[in-house]
Amino acid sequence: MITPIHGLLRHGQVREAFHCFERNRQAFTDEHIRICEIPAPPFHEAARGAYLQRRFHELGLVGVHSDAEGNVIGFYPGASIKSLGESLLVVSAHLDTVFPPDTDVTVKRAGSRFCAPGIADNCAGLAALLALIESLNATRLKPFGTIAFVATVGEEGEGNLRGVRHLFSEHSLGARIHQFISFDGPGTEYITHQALGSKRYRISLAGPGGHSWGDFGVVNPVHALGRLVAKLADYPAPLEPRTAYNAGRIEGGESVNVIPEWAHVDIDLRSVSELELARLEEFLLNATQQAIQSENRLRAAARHALVADIKLTGHRPSGETPRQSALVQTAVEASIALGIQPRLNRASTDSNIPISLGIPAITIGVGGMSADSHRLSEWYDPTGRELGYQRALLLMLGMTGIA
């Protein structure tokens, strides 16, 4: 059931929810800070997840639980008697950050800015989940269909979207999800309806190692990886469809005068086209074999060869929720109704998975401003945040209908 945005704007309880966002500005900021100061490093989101699970309980969601992968799920029942057993709208935000376990996540204030790693990406999204539930409770708004609120694990980096993958592939809810909205970071301008495809590889090489003088002539893993990276850097990536590659990290060796026993490189491949991504992947794998063969051939007299371990560490499928879909159109209409000029774009988010499965999905920001995402200097300014919350509420109710 799709409800026109102009009708929602005239609805008394919706207007009251808008006022709720303004009245509770400080309380929502305090919640945002509490979430941020619970570390959620890659693959260790349990503490932050436990907090979200407790808050879901306190806010009256039903069926609150943490699934086998660590996603936290709770349901806001719709007015339809059968809504809990019917198709679902999922509203989600990811729990994890990119920062290692020993990162100081204490929030510090500088004027209107709040500074801490992860304060915007994605504590802003998590805080929005709770603020929206509170506004629904305070105004007794009743969507016609049930909304599943989900805090996912593993969205960032090597997490490889593991939380949302589990939600759709192994969790019993997967078959019931018919629309998916992800809150990710600040701002209101972008509506991400196109999924940017990517593949990530770790290419590890090992050899006997040795002294740089006494054992010169032994196969060198770093030399081979240097050849590989040089080949990749020369790849003629097309501008259209846009395609990119990056050698993001090289590690290995013990000292300047020691032939390394091991080394590895992490490679990121991206394209808006699955075909171009496949071509780039094929080039990388061929270039890897050529680089290894060149090093082995050059050092053949030493009677040693490099041993390779090539692992696909991440795969994010591409795809698109059509512009004419009800979900995208409702997001656009809700934006315009609030004076936001939306821009449709492509990115890599939790929405990649449902989009690849043909399930309408988008990712949006939840208001406010920020900079330095994925850096220790990350900051968030909640000025204008209410507009993001209002847009999110209109979108949710526009998709579920209102009783």
Buried (B, 14 or more C-beta within 10 A) or exposed (E): EEBEBEEBBEBEBBEBBBEBBEEBBEEBBEBBBBBBBBBBBBBBBBEBBBBBBEBBEEBBBEEBEBBEBBBBBBBBBBBBEEBBEEEBBBBBBBBBBBBEEEBEBEBEEEEEBBBBBBBBBBBBBBBBBBBBBBBBBBBEBBBBBBBBBBBBBBBBBBBBBBBBBBBBEEBEBBEBBBBBBBBBBBBBEBBBBBBBBBBBBBBBBBBBBBEEEEBEBBBBBBBBBBBBBEBBEEBEBEEEBBBEBEBEEBBBBEEEEEBBBBBBBBBBBBBBBBEBBBBBBEBBEEBBEBBBBBBBEBBEEBEBBBEBEBEEBBBBBBBBBEEEBBBBBBBBBBBEBBEBEBEBEBBBBBBBBBBBBEBBBBBBBBBBBBEBBBEEEBBBBBEEBBBBBBBBBBBBBBBBBBE
